[in-house]
Amino acid sequence: MTNGKTRTVFVIWLAVCMMTAVGLTGIQSSVHAGAWETVLNGTEFNSASAFSNAYNNGTYTLGAHCNDTEIDYSQSYQAYVDSNGDGVLNMLLSPVSGQGNNTCGQPIKFWSAVVFGKSQITVNSTYPNWTISGQMNMSGVAWPAFWLTGVNTWPPEIDLADKTEALYNWYNGSWDTNDVAMNPTPGTWHTYSLALNQVDSTNVQLVYSYDGVQKSNQTEPGFLNNPMWMIFDYVTTYDNGPVSSLLVKNVVVKRYNAGGGTDTSYVTGQTLPASRNDWTGWVGCKFTVGANPITVTSLGRWVASQNAGHTHSMCISKVSDGLHVADAIVSTTGQPAGQYTYASLSSGVTLNANTAYYLLSYETAGNGDYWYGGGTTPVTLSTTGVASVNSGAYYDTAYHTQFSANQSFGPSSFKYH
């Protein structure tokens, strides 16, 4: 883009803790600014000691399912870690006799395996996002289950795998069922996964996957601020058996800790050329996110010393289709010069890994708010490294790029976690 032309630039170099030829600004705080934490890393079945630190063998009474002729869970001490250290949990259904009757008055014929994770899973404002996954290998006719249930009350319940097909949950006293016929082949490993994401002050999104393919996406009340246990169990119906074992491995639980920190400013420094306000349109830069996704929480524009105090539309758009993924209105009114002023997004927007975007600020010729970059004199940026600035960018009736790496118009910035 050259001086005097009417094009629009997507300002992608994002800034907050900026050190430039004009001045120095510090990192600004916001509610979110944590990181992903690993609760279980998948190695807890490598040894008996690691297992006992992370899990409990437990007892669980199935209850009186007399019409279904299902036995009670009575003992679960047959769940054990293989002695060869291959990271596999073996959950054994063991035939027994002389153990009395279950609650239906039927003789107990099996001990069933039940394992509880010791860490509670709670979706709340501190931990708004969780991912849970594990692999199971089942043989014979039985009832395996990989599920979550309330620590203090029931419901809630979330079933990643129940028998051989259901992905469903219980909330507010009613079932929300989305059955998926998984039909796992006995003797083969299959992966069951769940993502839990806080949506608002009431609802949680539940995303279920089987062997890496998403099968169900539900948004439900009843799970927020409600601690849950993660459970694996393996039971047989009253007349089925003997059944061998359920094998479990690679159980990984992660959570996003969003509480108490500060968001990070993408741009850490900038060198500014001469200012200008002679062009109407969008200006900014093109950038590409690195190997990990980032969640953007606010957009910011640099305040020049000549700025008279106006509002500016800002956005982040995806290069592949040009569609906006984040929008904000930023005002320079009353803001000190030589730093960025920010506007928070209504909710965090996740930018995908290895994906290119534009960051844009809308400027109006002659309105008193100045910005930088044009001709052969770009703004030069320094950034945190979570994304790479590819070039300057602007938009008139189409997107255009100008300059090279770490160069931009604007400048603009964003905060992320």
N, C-alpha and C positions, 0 to 999 in steps of 0.2 A: 504494500500500500504506500502511495506517495502522498505528499502534502497536497491538499486541495481536492482530492478525489473523495467520492462518497461511498465508502464501503464499510462493512461492519466487521469488527474483529472479535474473535473469541479469546478472551484473556485467560490463558491457562496457567500462567505462573502465579502461584498462590502465595500469599504472604502473611506473616504476622510477626515473627521474631526477626525482623529484617534489619540487616546492617548494610547501609548503602553510602554512596557519596553524599547523600542528603542527610542521613541520620540513622539512629539505632533504635529499634523497638524491641520490646521483650515479648516472650510468649504470653498470650492471653489465656485466662482460665475459662473453663466451662464444666458442666456437670459430668459429661462423659469424657473419659480419657484413660481407659484401662487397657487391658491386654487379655489375650486368651490364656487360660490356665489349664493345665492337664491334671485332672482328678485321678484317672486311671490311665496308664500308658500302654496297656496290653501285655505287660510282662509279669503281672501278678500271679499267673499260673506257672511261672517258671520254677517255683520252689514252694515247699510247704510253709516256710516262714513268710514269704511274700504274700501268699494266699491268706494266711491268718491275719496279716496286717490290714488287708483290704476287704475281706469277706468274712461272714459268719455262716457256718453250717447251722441250720435252724429247723424248727418244726413249724408246721403250718397246717391247720385243720381246714380241709376243704369244705366241711359242713355236710349237712344231711341232704345229699342228692340221691335220695332213695329211688326216685322214679328213673334216674339215669344209671342206677346201679354203679355209682362211682365210689371208690373207697376213700377213706380219709387219708390225708397226709399224717403220718404218725411219727416217724423218725427220718432223719435225713443225713445220717453220719456216713452213708455210703458215697457221698460226694467227696472226691479226693483229687489231688494233683498227681498226675503220673510221675512216677519216681525217676523216669529218664530225663526229666527236665526239658521236655519239648514244648512246654507252654500250653498244655492241654488239660482242661478240667474234665474228669470222667464222672458223670452222674449216673449211678447204677441203680436199677430197679432190682431189688433183691427179694426173692420169694421167702416167705416165713410161714410158720405155723405156731399154734398155741399162743397167739397174742391177743385173744379175746375178740370182741366185736367192735365194729365201728358204730357211729351214731345212728345208723340205719338198722342196727341189730344183725349185721352181716359179719362173718368172720373175716378178720384182716388177713390178707394173703400176701401182701407186699409191704416192704419198707420203701418209701419214695424219697427222692433226693430233692432238697430245697437249699438254695444258697442266696443269702442276702448281701448286697453291698453295704459296707459300713458307712459310706458317705451319703448323706441325704442330697436329693436333687430338688432344688427350689428355684423356680422362675420368679424373679422379683427385680426391683430397680437396680440392685447391686449386681445381680447375675441375670441379665435379661435374655441371654442366648446360651443354649446348651446343645451339644451334639453327643449322641450315644450310638455306638455301633458294636456289633459282635458277630462272630461266626459260629454256626451250629452244624453239627453232623449227627443225624438221628438215624436209628435203625429200629426196625420192628414196628409193631402197632402200639402206639402210646400217645400220651398227651404231653408234649413238651411245651414250655411257655417261657417267653422272654418279655417281661412286663414291668411296669411301675405301679405302685399303689401308695395311697396316703399313709403317712407316718402316724397321724393323729386321728384321721377319720377315713371312712370309705363310703362313697367315692371321695377322691378321684381314682380312676384307674386308666392306664394307657397300655395297650397290648401291641408290642411290636410283632410278636409271633405267638399265636395261641392255637393249639393243635397244629394243623399244617396250613392254615390259610388266612386267619382273620387279622386285619389291621384295623383295630377300632378302639374306642375309648368310652369311658363312662364319666358323665359330668352332670351335676345338678339332678341326680336321681334318674337319669334316662340314658339309654344307650344311643350313641351316634355311631352307626355301624357303616363301615366301608369295607366290605369283605373283598379280599384279593386272594384268588386261588393260586397259591405259590407252588403247591405240589412238589416239594423237594424230593429229589431222588434219594432213597435210603443209601447211606454210606458215602454221600458226597457233601462237601462243605458249601454252605450258603451264608450270605451276609445280610444281616437285618440292621437297619439304621433308622434313627429318629433325630430330627432337629426340632428344638423347642425355641420359639422366639416370642418375646413379649410384644404385643401389638399396640396396646393402649392400657388404660387403668383397669380394664376388666378382662381382656381377651389374650389368649396365647395361641400362636400358630403352631400346628403340629404337622410336620412334613415327614412322611414315611417312605422308605426306599427298601427295595429287595434286590440283592445282587447288583447294587449300583444304579438301579433304575427307579426313579420316583414313581410311587404307586398311589399316593393319596396326599392331599394338602387340605387341612381343615383348620378353621379358626374357631376356638371354643372358649366359653367362660368356665370358671370353676377350677382352673389350674394355677392361677396366679397367686403367689404368696402361700402356696399349699405344699409343704415339704412331702417328698415321696421317696420310697425305697426302690431300688432296682433289684429285681428278683429273677433268678433262673430256677425253674423247677421241672420235674419230670415224674409224671404219675401215670399209672395205667388204670383203665376201667376194671371193674370188679372181676370180670371173667376173662380179660385179655392177659396174656403172658404165658410163660415167662418172657420178659422183654430184656434186652441186653442193656445198652447204655445210650446216653446223650452226651456227646462231646462238645465242649465249648472252648473257644480260643479267641485271641486278639480282641478282647473287650476294651474299648477305649471310650473314655468319658472326658469331654472338655467343656469348659464354661467360659463365657466372656465376663470379666470383672470390669464393670463400667463405673464403679463408685469411687468418688473422692479424689480423682486425679485432675490433670489438666489436659485439654486437647492440645495437639501439636500443630504448629504452623508449618505449612509446606515450604514456603519461601523463607530462607534464612538470611538473604541479602540481595541487594539490587544496586546497580549503577545506572543512574538516570541521565539521559541526554537532555537537550533543550525541551521545554514544555510547549504544548500546543492546544488549541481548542477550535480548530478550523475544519473539522470533519464530523459528519453525522453518521452514525452507524455503530455496529458492534466491533470492539477491538479486544485483543487478548493474545492467547497462544494455544498451541496444540501440545498435548502431553500424553504420555503412555504410562499406565500403571505398571508397577513391577510385578514380581512373582507372587505377591500376596494381595488380596483385595483390601481396600481401605474404606472406611465409613466417614463421609464428609458431613460435618455438623453445621458449618457456616461458610458464607462467601464474603470476601472483603475486597475493597478498592483502596488504592493509595490516595491520600489527601495531599494535594499540592498546595504550596504556599499561596497561590493566586485563587484558590477555589472560593466561590461565593456562597456555597451551600445549596446543593441541589440533590435530588434523588436520582438513582441510577438503577435500572433493571440489570440484574446479573443472572447468568445461567451457566450450567455445565451441560454440554450436549455430546452425544455419542457420535464419533466420526463416521461410523459405518452407516448410519441412517439419518444423522442430523437432528434427531429428536432430543428434546430437553429431558434430562434426568433430575435436575435440581434447579430451582428458581428462587431468587430473593430480591428484595428491594433495599438498596443501601443508600443512606443519606450522609452527605458530608456536612450538613448543618451543625455548627457548633463543635465540630471535631478538630482537634489540633493538627496542624500540618506536619508532614514528615513521618507519617505512620499510616497504617491501614485502619480503616473503620469497617466493622463487620456486621452482618445481619444473620441471625440464626435461622436455620431451616426448621420447618415445623416438626420434622423427624429426620434422623440420620439417613443418608442416602449412600448405599454401598456401590463403589466403583469396582468393577470386575478386574481381576488380575490379567495382565498382558493385553489390556484393551486401551484403545486410543480415545481421547476426549478433547473437546474444546472448553476453555474457560473464557467467558465473554462478559464485557461490561458495555452498556449502551451509552454512547456519548453524543452530545448535541453541539453543533458548531455555534460558537458565539454566546453560549449561555453562562460563561463565567467559570465553569469547572474545567480545569486543565488536566491533561494527561501527557504521556510521553511515548516517543518512538515514531519513526517515519523515515522515508527516504533510505539512506544508508546508515542511519544511526538508531539502532534498536536499544531497548532496555536489556541489560545483561543481568541474569538471575543466578543465584545460588539456592539450592533446595536441599531437603532432608534426604532424598534418595528413594523415597517410597514410590516415586514416579519420575520419569525423565521428560524434561521439556524438549520437544522436538523442533519447534520453530515458533515464530510469531504467527498469528492468525487473525483474519477479519472476515466480515460477512457483509455483502451488499444484497445481491439476489442469489448468491451462492457463497459457499465457503472458499476461502483462499488462504494460502500459507505464504509467509515471507520470512526472510532471515534464516538462521540455522539453529543448531542445538544451544539451549540455555539463553535464547534471545526471544524477546517478546515485545508487544505493545502494552500500554497500561500505566502502571502494572496493577495486577490483581492477585488475590491469594485465596486460599481456603484453609480451614482448620479440619483436622481429621483425627480419628482414633482407630 
